[in-house]
Amino acid sequence: MPGAYDRSRKAAVVRQISANFDSAISDFFGTRAPNRETAQGAHDAYVAALRAHGTDVTVLPGLDEHPDCCFVEDTAVMVDGKAIIPNMGHPSREGEQVAVAEHLSSSAEIINMPKGAKLDGGDVVFFDDRYLIGVSTRTNREGADFLASHVREDGFECEFINIPSSTLHLTTVCSSPRPGMIIAAEGHLTASQLEPLAEDVVWVPNRESYAANTIGYKGDRVIIADGFPVVRQTMLDEGFKITSVDMKEIMQADGSLTCLSVFNA
């Protein structure tokens, strides 16, 4: 993933909140229908945080017919100069990839996933020299294998991780804010899955599992979700310089920080 290799994150594409965001899929974190205007305010703050960290952000318009369209992470996976465009893991989201692929085509080779294979980009974490690929309710083994073939073709390793039904995606409960480190939520993934892969696995309590999703930049700078004191203190203790973004309204539609962007440089 360009930008993830060295955490420079020079460029990203995001998409505005759909006018019908209150109908977005919500099976895990949501307790009510999200408010579109409040969510757009959170999205604006998110984009500002990316830009403050030096990321050049392109903002695509929202799609009325796709309530979940702001979650662009799911629509493309970057592998060096290629953009792997998946078949979306939930049928209602099929079609969200089109505008993202058109945008990425100016700087990347577009590779479309074959019929029958499905994958959400939220099931992919780039960790040091390898891609961690979750096999979940949204990503089947055919989709994982297709992505892995392109990853290995470019000289990277892959690890498949089975994602339990207690969570949506791999990135929902796992991220890598600095080289050698994985932060993961208790109660979803296990030590046997992650500890053989990383020098440093930091476990956060299940009640704050949402905040295991972070965006790390060079120089131990990190963006985290606001309102999770244990994770915040953990990151401070680890020496990170923190920017917090209020994600409560985005969370109502099961979205996290990384869900809102594709880093493409």
N, C-alpha and C positions, 0 to 999 in steps of 0.2 A: 504494500500500500504506500504510494508516494506520500512523503511527509511523515508516515508512521515509522519508517526505517530509522530516521534520526530524530523524530519528533519535532521536525521543523514546521510542519503543517503550514506550508506557504499559501495554499489556496484551498478553498472549499466551495461546494455548492449546497445551498439550502433551498427550502421552498416555504412560502408563506402558509399560514394556517388556512385550511379550507373553510368556506362559509358554512359548511355543514359539519364542522368539527364536533358538534354535540352528538353526532351519530357515529363517531369513531369507535372501533372495536375496543372493548375494555373487559378483560377477563381476570386480571391479576391485581392491579393496584387501585383501580377506580372504585369509588364509592358513590358517585353521582355522575350525571352528564356534565362534561366540561363546558365552560363558558368560552365562546370563541374570542370575544374581545379581550378577556383576561389572558387567554392563552397566547394571543398575538402580542400582548405586552411582554409576556415572558419570553416569547420568541425573539422579540426585538432586543431584549436584554442579553439573550444568548448570543445573538449576532454581534452585539457590541463587545461582549467578552472575547469572542474569537478575534475580532479586529484589534482589540487592545493587546492581544498576544501576537500580533503581526500577521494574521491570516487574511488574505485577500478573499472576501466572501462575495459570491454571486448569488443573488436572491431570485429564484424563479417564482412566478405567480402560483397561487393556490389553485386547486381544481375542485369545483363545486361537486362534481360527480364522484370524487374520491375523498371522503372525510379524513382518511389517514395519510393523505399525501405529504404532509410535512415530515414524515418519517423516512427521509430519503436514503438513510443508511441502508435500508433494505433493498433498494432498487439497483445497486451496482457495487461490485467489489473490484478495487483497483489492484492490479498485479503488474508492476513495472509500467510499461507503456500500454497496457491493455485494460479495458473495462469489461469485466464479466457481467453481463446483464442477465439476471435470473428470471425464471418463471416464479411469480410471487407465491409465497407460502399459503396465503389466504385468498380464495378466489375473488372476493370483493375488491382486492387491491390490484388485480391484473389490469394493466394499462398505465399504472403510475410510472413505469420505467421509461415510457416513450420520450418525454421531454427531457428527462435526465440524460438518457443515452444521446439525444440530439446535442445537448450541451457538451457532453464529454467527447463527442466525436471530433471536435475541433482540435483536440490534443491527444487523443488516445484511440487505439484500435478497438473497435466494438466487437465483442464476442458474445453472441446470443446462445443461451443455454438451450439444449434440445428439448423437445417435447417429452414429458414424463418425468423430467428432472425438475425439482423445485428447491428453492433456497431463498432465505432472507439474509441480507447482509448483516443483520443483527446477530447472526450466528457465527460471525467471523471476527477473531481478534488476532492482530499481528503482534507476535511476541518475539522480539530479538531476531532470530534467523528463521523463524517458522510461522506458519499460519495455524492457529487453533480453529478448528471447524466443528461447530456443534451440530449434532444430528437431533432434531427436535420435531415438534408437531408442525413446524413451518419449513423445515429443511429435511428432505429425505436423503437416503444414502446415494441415490443417483445424482442428486444435486451436489452433494459433498464430494463425490468421486470426480465429477466434471470439473469443479473448481480445483480440486487437488491436482488433476492432470496438468492444468495450466500453471499452477504454483510450482510444481516440480520441474516443469519444462524450463522455468526461469531460475532454477537453482535453489529454491527454498524447500524446506521440509514442511511436512504437515502432520498434525495430530488430530484425530477425530475424538470428540468428547460427546458422550451420550448425555442429553439434557433431560432432566426429570420433568414430569408434568407439573411440578410445583412452580415452574417459572416459564417465561415465554421464550427467551433467547439466551445464548451464551453471554452476550454483552449486558443483559439485564442484571447479571449477578457476578460479572467478572470484567476486569480491565487491567491494563498494564501501564501505569503512569510513569515508569522509568525503566531503563534496561535492567534485566534480571529480576524484576519485581512483578508479581501478580497480586492484585487485591481481589478478594473473593468473599462472597457471602456464605456464612454458615447455613446449613440446612438445605442446601441445594446441590452444590458440587462437593466432592470429597477430597480428602488429603491424597488418597491413592491416585486420583485423576490428575492433580496439579503439582504435587510436591516433587515428583520425579522430573518435572519440566523446568522448574524455577529454583534459583538459589534462595529466593525470598518470597514466600507466600504469606501475605498478611490477611488474616481472617477477620471479618467484621461481623457483629451480631446479626442474627436473622431479622430482628426488628428494624435494622437499618440496612437491609439488603439492597434497597433501591440505590443507596449512595455508593455501592461498590462499583457503579458505572462512573468512570472519571475520564477526563481528557488531559493527558500529560503532554507537556511541552519541554523543550530543552531547558536546562538550567534548573531542574526540579520545580518548575512552575506547573500548577495543576488547576483545572476547573472542576469544581465539585458541586453537587446539588446542596442548596441551603436547607437548614433545618434538621441536620443529622449530627448532633454534637459528638457522638462517639467517633464517627468517621472523621469529622473535622479535627478532633484532638489527635487521633491516630496519625493523620497526615502531617499535622504540625510536629508531632514527636518524631516522625520520619524525616523531618527537615524540608518539607515542601513549602513553597510560597503559594498561598491559596487565593483563588478567586471563586466566590460562591454565586450561584445563580438560583433564583427562586423558581423551582420547577413544579410547584404543586399542581398547577392547572394542566400542564403537559402530562403529569403523572396520572391524571384521571383517565387518560386514554392509553395508559400502559407505555408511554414514551419516556425515554431517558435522554441524558445529554448527548450521547453518541448517536442516538437515533435520528437527530435533527440535521446531520451533515454527512456528506461524502467528501473526504479530503483527497484531492486529486493532484496535488503537487507538494 
